[in-house]
Every structure is written in C-alpha cells, then in structure tokens.
Amino acid sequence: MRSRAAWLILIVFAIAFACAPFPKEVETSPAVKAHRFPAESFDSLIDEHVDSLMEQGRKVFRYDTFGSESFWGDKLKLHEAIAGEKQGGVGPGISPKQALQLGLKVDQGAIPAALLEVLKGGAVSLENPETTLELLRANAVVGVTGFFDKKDERLRSIGIQCAFCHSTVDDSFARGIGRRLDGWPNRDLDVGAIVARAPNLKPMADLLKTDEATIRKVLLSWGVGKYDAELNQDGKAFRPDGKSAATILPAAFGLAGVHLHTYTGWGSVTYWNAYVANTQMMGMGTFVDPRLKNQAQFPIAAAAGLGNLRQKPDLITDKLAALHFYQLAIPAPSPPKDSFNKEAATRGMAVFNGKATCATCHVPPLFTEPGWSLHTPEEIGIDDFQANRSPDRRYRTTPLRGLFVRMKGGFYHDGRFATLQEVVNHYDTFFNLKLNEAESRPHRIFEIAIAGSIEDTSVRDHGMTAISRNTDRSITSCYEGGIMASPASILKHPVHPMLIPFPIALWIFSFVCDVIYASGWGGGLWNDMAFYAMAGGIIGALLAAVPGYLDYRSLTDPRVTSIGRWHMLVNLSIVILFAINLWLRTASEPGAALPIILSFIGVAMLGVSGWLGGELVYVHGVAVEPGSSLSTGNKQDRVA
C-alpha cells in the first residue's frame, strides 16, 4: 500500500509540473542557451573584466604615449632641448629645477631607491640637466616618457600621456615631487612655455599657415595652467579683447554620470579622449568627426582633414574603452577633514537649492545636469567667443564636485572670475537674485566644498557641505602655494616670526628713547641707547630677512606672492630708512629733529609691514604647518 501511495504522489506532482503556467511561448536568443553558465560564473566574468579594465586603464592614463613621440620628438625635437648640447641635444638643457618651475611633476614612487636617497641628501644637483635624464630613464616624470638609444643611452625622442595635464602629485617628498594624484588638473603646468622650447616649431607653423616666431608667441601667451585645444582647428589664438584664447585645464575626476566632458560640450568623455589623443597629443590612431569639415567654423581642421584621421598603425582605438573606464572610476576628492562647518553647510544648501537657484543646473549629486547640459551664452550672461569655437556653440554646466582642487587659475573656462565670490556676484547681478551678504557668503562657501565623497554622511546626504572662514580663504592657498610648512623652520616652527620681534622691539624702544631725550626727561644715556637699539634692530632685521626671503621664494599663488612682495619691499624700505637714520646720527647733534622724524616714520611703517605679515599668515596660511588648527580653522573662527 505504501509503495502504491508513493507512486501516486509522484504522478500527481509530475502532472502538476507539466501543467504549470511557465511561459512556453516566450522566445529567447539561442545564444543564451548556447552560452549557459554555471551559477554565478557570468558575475565572475564581469568582475574579472572590471579588474582588467581598471588595470589597463590606469596604465594607459599614466604611461601610454599613443605614439606621440613621432611628433614631439621626431618632428618638434623637444627632447633635444631637454637633453642639452652636452648630451647630444641643443642649448643648455632643462634641469629638474627648471622642469619643476615649468610645472612638471615627479612621481616619487617611480624614482629608484638609490636616486631617492641621494636626492634626500642633496648629493645630486637639481640644477644639472643630466639629473632630468636620470628621472626620465626611471619613467618618473609625470605624463612624459623619454625614449633612449640602446647604444649610447642618449635621449632620442619624447612622448606625452594623459597624465601630462591631468595628474599632479601630493608634494610628499618636496614641492612638485610626491605621490600621484590622477585626475587632478595640473594648474601649475605651463604647457605653452614647455612646447615653445622645442627647436623646431615648423610643423605647427605649417599647419596654422604662419611662421615659427608667431607660434612661439602664441604658446607663451597661454600662461600657467592653460591650454588651447581648438587652436589647430580654427586658428583663433586670441580673444577679441586681445587675451589668449587658451582655457584652464579641466579635472578628469568625478566624471561618472557626467555626459559632456569639456567646457563647451564637444562630446562625451570617450569622444574627448579620442579627440585629444589624436589631434592634441598627436598620437597615431583613428578619429572621425564630420563636424570638423565645416570650413567656415574650422578652417584649419577642414584643410588638414583632422575630422577623418585613419593612421596606421592605430595605437589609440583599442585603448579607449579601458581609458574611459578608469577615468569614470576616479572619484572627486574630498576636502581636508575638519575643514567644513555643518551649520554653514545647511544655510549654503538652502541658498544653493533655493533663492540662488544654482541647483537648477548644478543638480545634486552630479552638480551638473543629467542629460544634455548645454546653454547658450545669453542664458548665462557671458560672451560667445569660446562657445562659437565648438560645434554646438554653447557652454556646458561644469560639474562642481571637488571644486576646492580647482581653485588656482580662476573660474569659468578661461578663469575670468578670480574667486568664487565673483562668480556669485555675476549671477546675482545677471539673474537679479538680490542676495544679501548673509546669503551670498554661505552660498560661496558651499560651492567651495562640494566634493564627491564627503565622509560626513549627515552633510553628504543633502548633497552639500561648507568650509569655514579660514578654509574659504586658506584652502585655495593650500593648493596654490599658501598653507605650507616653512622651508626655513626649526622643529616645524618657522624661523622668520621667531626673529622678527627683536628688530621691531628695538626700533620702537629706540624711538621711545629719542622722545625721552628730546623732551628733556633724561640725559645723554637715552640718546646713546636710541643709537645702539637702532643698530641692533638693523642687525636683527637683516638676520630675520634671510628665512623671510626663503618663505617668500616658496610662494606660488600670484595673489599671495603679491602680498609677500609688498611685505618684503616695505621691510626693506624700513631697514634702509633706519640705516640712513643711523648714519645721520653720527653726523648730527644729539636730539636733532630729522633723525627723530625718520624714527617716527619707520615705526609707522612697521605697522603697515605687520598688517601685511598678518594677512600672509592668518588669512593665507603662509608658513603654517598643514593640518594645524590655523590651517583648518578653529571652531571659534568659523562662520557661524
């Protein structure tokens, strides 16, 4: 009986399964069945593909020249200017110090351990072009690859990579030498000045139908942190106002979810990679864009056939997918920890999303528009020069994440607005927003701090953060040459502010002695003390000037450097004034009026010098150790 019951149950289940409402009439691709994988195996294949693309993409971004050495080396002979006459090139060559001053960066991780040690000890000169060649042999110059002859080991050519413009370093070893920061725009790089050193600019001159002198003038007009990616398409080197047509180098991070890559929306990220690799880096590959056949808009490109390049061998196309993948994987960097204030962020968000209407275009969390993010010049209230250099004649809504990294060079495509406050003021006026001071400042602070991965989720979840008052001013300096450990310091304490109180105190004491003597309140001893105190002040000032000058030389931000220059000139004037005063005292009667008047002027000038010095330290963070409370902003000092 039990056997029969078991068979009966089995038959019932079989009939039920056969009659189950599975969709027999649904058609599927035969390829699905043919490639049926065991459980989870296709997911594993995806994971392997991701790892492969990431590894390959990073290598392409950092090290692949796409065959560009055939242009920069074989045609322009740029490598000869780098090597110098002693190494088979031309001219004096380019030393590591000069290369760093041009904005080139050195990858600390690629420097051989032995070379790194001698660099630390100062045994290798940074003034010697041969050291540059050693760094090139080690493949340690970011974005540049040197090709050396196997027989005599001389530099025979040079090529460039994506990292040339779109990577920098963290200065962990020294200024310009450190660990790589892929995707960060190198706003220190003077591309034009580097290319202008090439001995042979005739290939560029022939393309643009001009002479080499004109090409060199155009290149030198670009300036630091700028490049003109349309010059060899339309031949427009200068704007109508006479300024360079070059634009500031954009970031290559935080691009996941972002459609258009450039300031004027030429195309997607991978389109722009193909465009740059073929038409700007001068690599060997395939590039097709029929829009460049428009002779009226792109006369140079149309005549040269740049809209239909099919070079052999193609060293670019098979690398575009991995390069694209890697770029999309680079996150927007976060601001330094403890550099923003939640309360200010809340007010900033309210203004950004509300009255200022910023979020209409800068849609969180992408901070650009999903979809087609282009606007006419009339819509944003600026001229149409740069827009008209692109096929769509429009400007793209720039993604704002990681904005604090891009402070140097100004804002908008050409850096026309020096500060974010100027950007806010522009839109406030153009859109008649009528923002008051309380609204415009948090709004500006919020924009500074927008980043792709803020650790504080309570702020990030609202798509915003804010930076304290000190950071608002100082974070720019942190990346432009402001906040820094003084190059003249003892146990991280800068020497200049240690020494400067002595001459200040001695000169003020000298003036007080003059007043006491001239008023008849004391005898000749006071006159003598005024003389010797003044002399001591001059000696102390000269001693303090040495570390002060070293601090000044380390500045890179033009605005901060300007303040430092005035501070130095005022101090120099004070020293000269007291030196003249001291000389007059040796030739005049005690208590004479002129020396006392000069002392009064000198003391008054000390107030001006002190104000400028305070601006450098407390506003711009000069000689402030990164990570200190002053560099990040004390809670009491933050915007409330």
C-alpha positions as CSV (number, residue, x, y, z in Angstrom):
1,M,0.0,0.0,0.0
2,R,2.8,2.4,0.9
3,S,4.5,1.8,-2.5
4,R,1.3,2.5,-4.4
5,A,0.8,5.7,-2.4
6,A,4.3,6.9,-3.2
7,W,3.9,6.3,-6.9
8,L,0.5,8.1,-6.8
9,I,2.1,11.2,-5.2
10,L,4.9,11.2,-7.7
11,I,2.4,11.0,-10.6
12,V,0.4,13.9,-9.2
13,F,3.5,16.1,-8.9
14,A,4.6,15.3,-12.4
15,I,1.2,16.2,-13.8
16,A,1.2,19.4,-11.8
17,F,4.6,20.4,-13.1
18,A,3.7,19.7,-16.7
19,C,0.6,21.8,-16.3
20,A,2.4,24.7,-14.5
21,P,1.9,28.1,-16.2
22,F,5.5,28.5,-17.4
23,P,5.7,30.8,-20.5
24,K,6.4,28.2,-23.2
25,E,5.6,30.7,-25.9
26,V,8.3,33.3,-24.9
27,E,11.2,33.4,-27.3
28,T,14.8,33.9,-26.2
29,S,18.0,34.2,-28.1
30,P,19.7,30.9,-28.9
31,A,22.9,32.4,-27.8
32,V,21.7,32.5,-24.2
33,K,21.2,28.7,-24.1
34,A,24.4,28.1,-26.1
35,H,26.4,30.2,-23.5
36,R,24.6,29.0,-20.4
37,F,27.0,29.4,-17.5
38,P,27.1,27.6,-14.2
39,A,25.7,29.6,-11.3
40,E,27.5,32.9,-10.6
41,S,30.1,32.3,-13.3
42,F,28.9,35.3,-15.5
43,D,29.1,37.6,-12.5
44,S,32.7,36.3,-12.0
45,L,33.4,37.2,-15.6
46,I,32.1,40.7,-15.1
47,D,34.3,41.1,-12.0
48,E,37.4,39.9,-14.0
49,H,36.5,42.3,-16.8
50,V,36.3,45.2,-14.3
51,D,39.7,44.3,-12.8
52,S,41.2,44.0,-16.2
53,L,39.8,47.4,-17.5
54,M,40.9,49.1,-14.3
55,E,44.5,47.9,-14.5
56,Q,44.8,48.5,-18.2
57,G,43.1,51.9,-18.0
58,R,45.4,53.1,-15.3
59,K,48.4,52.1,-17.3
60,V,47.0,53.9,-20.4
61,F,46.3,57.0,-18.5
62,R,49.7,57.2,-16.8
63,Y,52.1,55.7,-19.3
64,D,50.8,55.3,-22.9
65,T,52.1,57.9,-25.4
66,F,49.9,56.6,-28.2
67,G,52.9,57.0,-30.5
68,S,53.0,60.8,-29.9
69,E,56.8,60.6,-29.8
70,S,56.7,60.7,-33.6
71,F,55.5,64.3,-33.3
72,W,57.0,65.8,-30.1
73,G,60.4,64.1,-30.5
74,D,60.9,63.2,-34.2
75,K,59.3,66.4,-35.6
76,L,59.5,69.2,-33.0
77,K,62.8,67.8,-31.5
78,L,61.6,68.7,-28.0
79,H,63.9,66.0,-26.5
80,E,66.9,67.9,-27.8
81,A,66.0,71.0,-25.8
82,I,65.6,68.8,-22.7
83,A,68.9,66.9,-23.1
84,G,71.0,69.9,-23.9
85,E,74.1,70.2,-26.1
86,K,76.4,68.2,-23.8
87,Q,74.1,65.2,-24.2
88,G,73.7,65.5,-28.0
89,G,70.8,68.0,-27.9
90,V,70.7,71.8,-28.2
91,G,71.1,74.6,-25.8
92,P,71.8,74.3,-22.0
93,G,69.2,71.6,-21.4
94,I,66.4,71.6,-18.8
95,S,67.4,70.9,-15.2
96,P,65.0,69.3,-12.7
97,K,64.6,72.7,-11.0
98,Q,63.6,74.3,-14.3
99,A,61.2,71.5,-15.1
100,L,59.6,71.8,-11.7
101,Q,59.3,75.6,-12.2
102,L,57.5,74.8,-15.5
103,G,55.0,72.8,-13.6
104,L,56.2,69.3,-14.5
105,K,55.8,66.8,-11.6
106,V,57.9,63.9,-10.5
107,D,56.4,60.6,-9.3
108,Q,58.2,59.7,-6.0
109,G,57.2,56.1,-6.3
110,A,59.0,55.7,-9.7
111,I,62.3,57.1,-8.5
112,P,64.8,54.3,-7.9
113,A,65.6,53.9,-4.2
114,A,69.3,54.8,-4.7
115,L,68.5,58.0,-6.5
116,L,65.9,58.9,-4.0
117,E,68.4,58.6,-1.2
118,V,70.9,60.9,-2.9
119,L,68.2,63.4,-3.7
120,K,67.3,63.4,0.0
121,G,70.9,64.0,1.0
122,G,71.4,66.7,-1.7
123,A,74.2,64.8,-3.3
124,V,72.5,65.1,-6.7
125,S,72.2,68.5,-8.2
126,L,68.7,69.7,-9.3
127,E,70.5,72.3,-11.4
128,N,72.0,69.6,-13.7
129,P,70.1,68.6,-16.9
130,E,71.7,65.1,-16.5
131,T,69.6,64.6,-13.4
132,T,66.5,65.2,-15.6
133,L,67.6,62.5,-17.9
134,E,68.0,60.1,-15.0
135,L,64.4,60.9,-13.9
136,L,63.2,60.2,-17.5
137,R,65.1,56.9,-17.6
138,A,63.3,55.9,-14.4
139,N,59.9,57.0,-16.0
140,A,59.4,59.2,-13.0
141,V,58.4,62.4,-14.8
142,V,54.6,62.5,-14.7
143,G,53.0,62.5,-18.2
144,V,56.3,62.3,-20.1
145,T,58.2,59.3,-21.5
146,G,61.7,59.5,-22.7
147,F,63.0,57.1,-25.4
148,F,66.7,56.4,-25.1
149,D,69.1,54.9,-27.6
150,K,70.3,51.5,-26.5
151,K,73.8,52.0,-27.7
152,D,74.9,55.4,-26.3
153,E,71.9,55.8,-23.9
154,R,71.2,59.3,-25.2
155,L,67.7,60.7,-25.3
156,R,66.4,60.2,-28.9
157,S,62.7,61.1,-28.6
158,I,60.0,62.0,-26.2
159,G,56.2,61.4,-25.9
160,I,53.4,62.5,-23.6
161,Q,50.5,60.9,-21.8
162,C,47.0,61.9,-20.5
163,A,48.7,62.4,-17.1
164,F,50.7,65.2,-18.5
165,C,47.9,67.7,-18.0
166,H,45.5,65.7,-15.8
167,S,47.7,64.4,-13.0
168,T,49.7,66.1,-10.3
169,V,51.4,64.9,-7.1
170,D,50.9,65.5,-3.4
171,D,54.3,67.1,-2.7
172,S,55.0,64.4,-0.1
173,F,58.7,64.4,-0.9
174,A,59.2,68.0,-1.9
175,R,57.4,70.7,-4.0
176,G,56.5,69.0,-7.3
177,I,57.7,65.6,-6.1
178,G,55.4,63.1,-4.5
179,R,52.7,60.5,-4.9
180,R,50.5,60.7,-8.0
181,L,47.0,62.3,-7.9
182,D,45.4,61.1,-11.1
183,G,42.6,63.2,-12.5
184,W,43.7,66.3,-10.7
185,P,44.3,69.1,-13.3
186,N,47.9,70.3,-13.2
187,R,47.2,74.0,-12.8
188,D,50.9,74.6,-12.2
189,L,51.8,73.3,-15.7
190,D,52.9,75.9,-18.3
191,V,52.2,73.8,-21.4
192,G,52.9,76.6,-23.8
193,A,56.3,77.5,-22.3
194,I,57.3,73.9,-22.5
195,V,56.3,73.4,-26.1
196,A,57.9,76.8,-27.0
197,R,61.3,75.4,-26.1
198,A,61.2,72.9,-29.0
199,P,63.9,73.7,-31.5
200,N,61.6,73.0,-34.5
201,L,58.1,74.5,-34.4
202,K,57.8,74.4,-38.2
203,P,55.2,71.5,-38.3
204,M,52.9,73.6,-36.1
205,A,53.6,76.7,-38.2
206,D,52.9,74.9,-41.4
207,L,49.5,73.6,-40.1
208,L,48.4,77.0,-39.0
209,K,49.9,78.7,-42.1
210,T,52.2,81.1,-40.2
211,D,55.8,81.4,-39.0
212,E,57.6,79.8,-36.1
213,A,58.0,83.2,-34.3
214,T,54.3,83.7,-34.3
215,I,53.7,80.1,-33.0
216,R,56.2,80.7,-30.2
217,K,54.4,84.0,-29.3
218,V,51.0,82.2,-29.1
219,L,52.4,79.4,-27.0
220,L,53.9,81.8,-24.5
221,S,50.7,83.7,-24.2
222,W,48.8,80.7,-22.8
223,G,50.2,81.1,-19.3
224,V,50.2,78.6,-16.3
225,G,47.5,76.0,-16.1
226,K,46.0,76.7,-19.5
227,Y,45.9,75.1,-22.9
228,D,44.1,75.8,-26.2
229,A,42.6,72.6,-27.6
230,E,40.9,74.3,-30.5
231,L,43.8,76.3,-31.9
232,N,44.7,73.7,-34.6
233,Q,41.0,73.5,-35.6
234,D,40.1,77.2,-36.1
235,G,43.4,79.1,-35.8
236,K,42.0,81.6,-33.3
237,A,44.9,82.3,-30.9
238,F,43.5,85.4,-29.2
239,R,40.1,86.6,-28.0
240,P,38.6,89.8,-29.3
241,D,39.9,91.6,-26.2
242,G,43.4,90.6,-27.1
243,K,43.8,88.0,-24.3
244,S,44.9,84.4,-25.0
245,A,42.2,82.0,-26.3
246,A,43.6,79.2,-24.0
247,T,41.3,77.7,-21.4
248,I,42.1,76.4,-17.9
249,L,42.9,72.7,-17.6
250,P,39.8,70.8,-16.5
251,A,39.6,68.0,-14.0
252,A,39.4,64.4,-15.1
253,F,37.9,63.1,-11.9
254,G,34.3,62.8,-10.8
255,L,33.1,62.1,-14.4
256,A,30.9,59.1,-13.6
257,G,27.3,60.1,-14.6
258,V,28.6,63.2,-16.5
259,H,27.8,63.2,-20.2
260,L,29.8,66.1,-21.7
261,H,33.4,66.4,-20.9
262,T,34.6,69.9,-22.0
263,Y,33.7,73.5,-21.2
264,T,31.8,73.8,-24.5
265,G,30.4,70.3,-24.8
266,W,32.2,68.8,-27.8
267,G,31.2,65.3,-26.8
268,S,31.3,62.6,-24.2
269,V,34.3,61.6,-22.1
270,T,35.4,58.9,-24.5
271,Y,34.8,61.2,-27.5
272,W,37.2,63.8,-25.9
273,N,39.7,61.1,-25.2
274,A,39.8,60.1,-28.9
275,Y,39.9,63.8,-29.9
276,V,42.8,64.7,-27.6
277,A,44.8,61.5,-28.2
278,N,44.7,62.0,-32.0
279,T,44.5,65.8,-32.5
280,Q,46.2,67.3,-29.5
281,M,48.7,64.7,-28.1
282,M,49.4,63.9,-31.8
283,G,49.2,60.2,-31.3
284,M,48.7,57.6,-34.0
285,G,45.1,56.4,-34.3
286,T,41.6,56.8,-35.9
287,F,39.4,59.8,-35.3
288,V,36.2,60.7,-37.1
289,D,34.1,63.9,-36.6
290,P,32.3,65.2,-39.7
291,R,31.6,68.5,-37.9
292,L,35.3,69.4,-38.4
293,K,34.7,69.6,-42.2
294,N,32.9,72.9,-41.6
295,Q,35.3,75.2,-43.4
296,A,33.7,78.4,-42.1
297,Q,34.0,77.3,-38.4
298,F,37.1,75.0,-38.5
299,P,39.2,76.2,-41.5
300,I,42.4,74.6,-40.2
301,A,40.8,71.2,-39.4
302,A,38.9,71.1,-42.7
303,A,42.0,71.8,-44.7
304,A,44.1,69.3,-42.9
305,G,41.4,66.6,-42.8
306,L,41.5,66.4,-39.0
307,G,37.9,65.2,-38.9
308,N,38.8,61.9,-40.6
309,L,42.1,60.6,-39.3
310,R,42.9,57.0,-40.1
311,Q,46.6,56.5,-39.2
312,K,48.5,53.2,-39.4
313,P,49.3,51.6,-37.1
314,D,46.3,52.6,-34.9
315,L,47.8,52.9,-31.4
316,I,44.8,54.5,-29.8
317,T,41.4,53.0,-30.5
318,D,41.9,49.7,-28.7
319,K,42.8,51.6,-25.5
320,L,39.8,53.9,-25.4
321,A,37.5,51.6,-23.5
322,A,39.9,50.9,-20.7
323,L,40.9,54.6,-20.5
324,H,37.2,55.6,-20.3
325,F,36.6,53.0,-17.6
326,Y,39.5,54.2,-15.5
327,Q,38.5,57.9,-15.8
328,L,35.0,57.2,-14.7
329,A,36.4,55.3,-11.7
330,I,38.4,58.3,-10.4
331,P,36.3,59.9,-7.6
332,A,36.2,63.6,-6.9
333,P,38.4,64.2,-3.9
334,S,37.1,65.3,-0.6
335,P,38.2,68.5,1.2
336,P,40.6,68.1,4.1
337,K,39.0,66.7,7.3
338,D,37.6,69.3,9.7
339,S,37.7,71.9,7.0
340,F,33.9,72.5,6.8
341,N,31.1,73.5,9.1
342,K,27.8,71.8,9.2
343,E,25.8,74.8,10.2
344,A,27.2,76.9,7.4
345,A,26.5,74.0,5.1
346,T,22.9,73.9,6.0
347,R,22.5,77.6,5.2
348,G,24.5,77.1,2.0
349,M,22.3,74.3,0.9
350,A,19.2,76.4,1.4
351,V,20.5,79.3,-0.7
352,F,22.1,76.9,-3.4
353,N,18.9,75.0,-3.8
354,G,16.5,77.9,-3.2
355,K,16.9,81.6,-3.8
356,A,20.1,81.3,-5.8
357,T,18.6,78.6,-8.0
358,C,22.1,77.0,-8.5
359,A,20.7,73.5,-8.3
360,T,18.5,74.1,-11.3
361,C,21.6,73.5,-13.5
362,H,24.1,72.1,-10.9
363,V,21.8,69.2,-10.0
364,P,23.0,67.3,-6.9
365,P,24.7,64.9,-6.5
366,L,26.3,65.2,-10.0
367,F,26.2,69.0,-9.7
368,T,25.7,69.2,-13.5
369,E,22.5,68.4,-15.5
370,P,21.8,64.8,-16.2
371,G,21.3,64.7,-20.0
372,W,22.2,67.5,-22.4
373,S,23.9,70.1,-20.2
374,L,24.5,72.9,-22.7
375,H,23.5,76.6,-22.5
376,T,23.7,79.5,-24.9
377,P,26.0,82.4,-23.9
378,E,22.9,84.6,-23.5
379,E,21.5,82.2,-20.9
380,I,24.5,82.6,-18.6
381,G,25.3,86.2,-19.4
382,I,28.8,86.0,-20.9
383,D,30.3,86.5,-24.4
384,D,30.1,83.8,-27.1
385,F,33.8,83.6,-28.2
386,Q,34.7,80.3,-26.7
387,A,31.2,78.8,-27.4
388,N,31.5,79.6,-31.0
389,R,34.7,77.6,-31.2
390,S,32.6,74.4,-30.6
391,P,30.2,72.6,-32.9
392,D,27.1,73.3,-30.7
393,R,28.1,76.9,-30.0
394,R,27.2,76.5,-26.3
395,Y,28.7,76.3,-22.8
396,R,28.5,73.2,-20.6
397,T,27.3,73.2,-17.0
398,T,30.6,72.4,-15.3
399,P,30.4,69.7,-12.6
400,L,31.2,71.2,-9.2
401,R,32.4,68.2,-7.2
402,G,36.0,68.5,-5.9
403,L,35.9,72.2,-6.7
404,F,38.4,73.0,-4.0
405,V,41.1,71.3,-6.1
406,R,40.4,73.7,-9.0
407,M,40.8,77.0,-7.2
408,K,44.0,78.0,-8.9
409,G,43.6,79.8,-12.2
410,G,40.1,81.2,-11.6
411,F,36.7,80.1,-12.6
412,Y,34.8,79.6,-15.9
413,H,36.5,78.2,-18.9
414,D,39.0,81.0,-19.2
415,G,39.4,81.8,-15.5
416,R,37.8,85.2,-15.9
417,F,36.5,85.2,-12.4
418,A,39.4,85.1,-9.9
419,T,37.3,84.0,-6.9
420,L,34.0,82.2,-6.3
421,Q,32.6,85.4,-4.8
422,E,33.0,87.0,-8.2
423,V,31.0,84.1,-9.8
424,V,28.3,84.6,-7.2
425,N,28.3,88.3,-7.8
426,H,28.0,87.7,-11.6
427,Y,24.9,85.5,-11.3
428,D,23.4,87.7,-8.5
429,T,23.5,90.6,-10.9
430,F,22.6,88.8,-14.1
431,F,19.6,86.9,-12.7
432,N,18.7,89.7,-10.3
433,L,18.8,87.3,-7.4
434,K,19.2,90.1,-4.8
435,L,21.3,88.0,-2.5
436,N,22.4,89.8,0.7
437,E,25.8,89.2,2.4
438,A,24.4,86.6,4.7
439,E,23.1,84.6,1.7
440,S,25.9,85.1,-0.7
441,R,28.7,84.1,1.6
442,P,27.3,80.7,2.7
443,H,26.4,80.1,-0.9
444,R,30.0,80.7,-1.9
445,I,31.3,78.5,1.0
446,F,29.1,75.7,-0.1
447,E,30.4,75.7,-3.6
448,I,34.0,75.6,-2.4
449,A,33.4,72.4,-0.5
450,I,31.3,70.4,-3.0
451,A,33.1,67.0,-3.3
452,G,32.4,63.5,-4.5
453,S,32.8,61.6,-1.3
454,I,32.4,63.7,1.9
455,E,32.9,61.4,4.9
456,D,30.3,63.2,7.0
457,T,27.1,61.5,5.7
458,S,24.8,63.8,7.5
459,V,26.1,66.6,5.3
460,R,26.7,64.5,2.2
461,D,23.2,63.1,2.1
462,H,21.9,66.6,1.5
463,G,24.4,66.9,-1.4
464,M,26.5,69.6,0.2
465,T,28.9,70.8,2.8
466,A,30.6,74.1,3.7
467,I,34.0,75.4,4.5
468,S,35.0,77.5,7.4
469,R,36.0,81.1,7.1
470,N,39.7,80.3,7.3
471,T,39.3,77.4,4.8
472,D,37.4,79.7,2.5
473,R,40.5,81.8,2.1
474,S,43.2,79.2,3.0
475,I,42.2,76.1,1.2
476,T,42.9,77.9,-2.0
477,S,46.3,78.7,-0.7
478,C,46.8,75.0,0.3
479,Y,46.8,74.0,-3.3
480,E,48.1,77.3,-4.8
481,G,51.2,77.8,-2.6
482,G,49.7,79.2,0.6
483,I,49.4,76.9,3.6
484,M,52.7,75.2,3.8
485,A,55.5,74.2,6.2
486,S,58.1,77.0,6.1
487,P,61.2,76.0,4.2
488,A,63.2,77.8,7.0
489,S,62.0,76.2,10.2
490,I,63.2,74.5,13.3
491,L,61.1,71.6,14.5
492,K,58.2,72.8,12.3
493,H,58.4,76.3,13.8
494,P,59.2,79.0,11.1
495,V,62.4,81.0,11.9
496,H,61.2,84.3,10.5
497,P,58.5,85.0,13.0
498,M,60.9,83.9,15.8
499,L,63.4,86.6,14.9
500,I,61.3,89.5,13.7
501,P,60.1,90.6,17.2
502,F,63.6,91.6,18.1
503,P,64.2,94.4,15.5
504,I,60.6,95.6,16.0
505,A,61.1,95.9,19.7
506,L,64.5,97.5,19.4
507,W,63.3,100.1,16.9
508,I,60.3,101.0,18.9
509,F,62.5,101.2,22.0
510,S,64.9,103.5,20.1
511,F,62.1,105.8,19.2
512,V,60.9,105.9,22.9
513,C,64.5,106.8,23.9
514,D,64.5,109.6,21.4
515,V,61.3,111.0,22.8
516,I,62.6,110.8,26.4
517,Y,65.8,112.5,25.4
518,A,64.2,115.2,23.2
519,S,61.7,116.0,26.0
520,G,64.4,116.6,28.5
521,W,63.3,113.8,30.7
522,G,66.7,112.0,30.6
523,G,70.3,112.6,30.0
524,G,72.7,111.6,27.2
525,L,72.4,108.0,28.1
526,W,68.9,107.9,26.5
527,N,70.4,109.3,23.2
528,D,73.1,106.6,23.3
529,M,70.5,103.8,24.0
530,A,68.5,105.1,21.0
531,F,71.5,104.8,18.7
532,Y,72.6,101.3,19.8
533,A,69.0,100.0,19.9
534,M,68.6,101.2,16.3
535,A,71.8,99.5,15.3
536,G,70.7,96.3,17.0
537,G,67.4,96.5,15.2
538,I,69.1,96.7,11.8
539,I,71.2,93.7,12.5
540,G,68.2,91.7,13.8
541,A,66.2,92.7,10.7
542,L,68.9,91.5,8.3
543,L,69.1,88.2,10.2
544,A,65.3,87.8,10.0
545,A,65.3,88.7,6.3
546,V,67.1,85.5,5.3
547,P,64.4,83.0,6.4
548,G,61.7,85.5,5.4
549,Y,63.1,85.6,1.9
550,L,63.1,81.8,1.8
551,D,59.5,81.7,2.8
552,Y,58.7,84.3,0.0
553,R,60.5,82.2,-2.6
554,S,58.4,79.2,-1.8
555,L,55.1,81.0,-2.6
556,T,53.4,80.0,-5.9
557,D,50.0,81.7,-5.7
558,P,50.3,85.0,-7.6
559,R,47.9,86.8,-5.2
560,V,49.7,85.6,-2.1
561,T,53.1,86.3,-3.8
562,S,52.0,89.9,-4.5
563,I,51.2,90.4,-0.8
564,G,54.5,88.8,0.2
565,R,56.4,91.1,-2.3
566,W,54.9,94.2,-0.7
567,H,55.7,92.9,2.7
568,M,59.3,92.4,1.7
569,L,59.6,95.8,0.0
570,V,58.1,97.6,3.0
571,N,60.5,95.8,5.3
572,L,63.5,96.6,3.0
573,S,62.4,100.3,3.0
574,I,62.3,100.3,6.8
575,V,65.8,98.8,7.1
576,I,67.2,101.4,4.6
577,L,65.3,104.2,6.4
578,F,66.9,103.2,9.8
579,A,70.3,102.7,8.2
580,I,70.1,106.3,6.9
581,N,68.9,107.4,10.3
582,L,71.8,105.8,12.0
583,W,74.3,107.4,9.6
584,L,72.7,110.9,10.2
585,R,73.1,110.4,14.0
586,T,76.8,110.1,13.5
587,A,77.0,113.4,11.7
588,S,74.4,115.5,13.7
589,E,73.9,116.9,17.1
590,P,72.2,114.7,19.8
591,G,68.4,115.3,19.8
592,A,68.4,116.6,16.2
593,A,64.8,116.7,14.7
594,L,65.4,114.9,11.4
595,P,66.6,111.5,12.9
596,I,63.7,111.5,15.3
597,I,61.2,112.2,12.5
598,L,62.7,109.4,10.5
599,S,62.3,107.1,13.5
600,F,58.6,108.0,13.8
601,I,58.1,107.2,10.0
602,G,60.0,103.9,10.4
603,V,57.8,102.9,13.4
604,A,54.7,103.8,11.5
605,M,55.8,101.7,8.5
606,L,56.3,98.8,10.9
607,G,52.5,98.9,11.4
608,V,52.0,98.5,7.6
609,S,54.5,95.7,7.4
610,G,52.8,93.9,10.4
611,W,49.4,94.2,8.7
612,L,50.8,92.6,5.5
613,G,52.5,89.9,7.5
614,G,49.3,89.1,9.4
615,E,47.5,88.9,6.1
616,L,50.0,86.3,4.8
617,V,49.8,84.1,8.0
618,Y,46.3,84.4,9.3
619,V,44.4,84.8,6.1
620,H,46.5,82.8,3.6
621,G,48.3,80.4,5.9
622,V,51.8,81.2,4.8
623,A,54.4,79.2,6.8
624,V,51.5,77.4,8.6
625,E,52.1,73.7,9.1
626,P,49.4,71.8,7.1
627,G,46.9,70.2,9.4
628,S,47.4,72.7,12.2
629,S,44.4,74.4,13.8
630,L,45.1,77.5,11.9
631,S,45.3,75.7,8.5
632,T,41.9,74.0,9.1
633,G,40.2,76.7,11.1
634,N,39.4,76.8,14.8
635,K,35.7,76.3,15.7
636,Q,35.6,79.8,17.2
637,D,36.8,81.3,13.9
638,R,34.3,79.5,11.6
639,V,31.4,81.2,10.0
640,A,28.5,80.9,12.5
